[in-house]
Structures are given as structure tokens and as C-alpha cells.
Amino acid sequence: MHLATRQKSGFFAQQGVILLTDLAHNLLSDFYLKALSQSRFQPYGQKRIVNNLLNIPGRLIFEAGELKRIELLRTHVNANDMRICLEKYCFGD
């Protein structure tokens, strides 16, 4: 994800980058295990997940502060399968 390269000169800035990198890694690992591991995206690595799946244009529909629906660009080759994975992750289906 290109976050491993630390180019901040201050100690606290470097520490912040390290913590954000760890958080991003943990979130991607959780998403992979809960949503992608039983899908056709199972062989994808973290960079491929970020570059090919999490970049699909779309929007989240909220009602009364609660996520109700996920819409992804239908013409994207991975949109339908990714929507299913996102719904599984967000709604626990």
C-alpha cells in the first residue's frame, strides 16, 4: 500500500505513519477474512484488494444514521461480486 516508506522527519510524524499503516493492515486483514476469503477474490493480496476492489466507484446509502444499501458502478467488472462481499461484511449476511 506504499505506506511502509516513512518519509516524515519528526519522530511523532513517523510514529503516526506507523500506527496508520498498522491500522490499515488490520482493517484489510479483517475485511479479507470476513468478506473475501470465501469469494472469488480469495487469491487477492492486499495491494490487489486496494487497487482493484476498493477503488470501485459507488456510494453508501444511510437512513437515520444507519447503513441501508451499498451501490457500486454496475459496469465495473467486479461490482456485483464486490457488492455481495461488502454487504456480507457490513450486514453480516
C-alpha positions in Angstrom: 0.0 0.0 0.0 3.0 2.2 -0.2 2.6 3.3 3.5 5.7 1.4 4.7 8.0 4.1 3.4 8.4 6.6 6.2 9.4 10.0 4.9 8.3 12.2 7.8 11.3 13.9 9.6 9.8 14.2 13.0 9.6 11.3 15.4 5.9 11.7 16.2 5.0 12.0 12.5 6.9 8.8 11.8 5.1 7.1 14.7 1.7 8.3 13.3 2.5 6.9 9.9 3.4 3.6 11.5 0.2 3.5 13.5 -1.9 4.3 10.4 -0.1 1.6 8.5 -0.8 -0.9 11.2 -4.5 0.2 11.3 -4.8 -0.1 7.5 -3.3 -3.6 7.5 -5.5 -4.7 10.4 -8.7 -3.4 8.7 -7.7 -5.0 5.4 -7.0 -8.3 7.1 -10.3 -8.3 8.9 -12.2 -7.4 5.7 -10.4 -10.2 3.8 -11.2 -12.8 6.5 -14.8 -11.9 6.9 -15.8 -10.9 3.4 -13.4 -12.1 0.8 -11.9 -15.4 2.0 -14.9 -17.4 0.7 -15.3 -15.5 -2.5 -13.7 -15.5 -5.9 -11.4 -12.7 -4.6 -9.8 -15.2 -2.1 -6.4 -15.3 -4.0 -6.2 -11.4 -4.0 -3.4 -9.9 -1.9 -3.7 -6.6 0.0 -2.3 -4.4 -2.8 -4.7 -6.0 -5.3 -7.6 -5.6 -3.0 -6.9 -1.9 -2.6 -6.1 -1.3 -6.3 -8.8 -3.4 -7.9 -11.7 -3.7 -5.4 -11.7 -0.8 -3.0 -11.4 1.6 -5.9 -14.8 0.7 -7.5 -16.9 3.9 -7.7 -20.1 3.8 -5.7 -21.9 5.2 -2.7 -23.3 4.2 0.7 -26.9 4.9 1.4 -27.7 5.9 5.0 -31.1 6.3 6.7 -31.3 7.7 10.2 -27.6 7.3 10.6 -27.7 3.6 9.7 -26.2 2.0 6.5 -29.1 0.7 4.4 -27.7 0.0 1.0 -24.4 -0.2 -1.0 -24.4 0.9 -4.6 -21.4 0.2 -6.9 -20.9 1.2 -10.5 -22.6 -1.6 -12.4 -20.4 -1.5 -15.4 -17.3 -2.4 -13.3 -16.3 -6.0 -13.9 -16.1 -6.8 -10.1 -19.0 -4.6 -9.0 -21.7 -7.3 -8.3 -19.4 -9.7 -6.5 -17.8 -6.9 -4.5 -21.2 -5.6 -3.5 -22.1 -9.1 -2.2 -18.8 -9.2 -0.2 -19.4 -5.7 1.2 -22.9 -6.5 2.2 -21.7 -9.7 3.9 -19.1 -7.6 5.8 -21.3 -4.7 6.8 -24.6 -6.5 7.4 -23.3 -9.9 8.5 -25.2 -11.9 5.8 
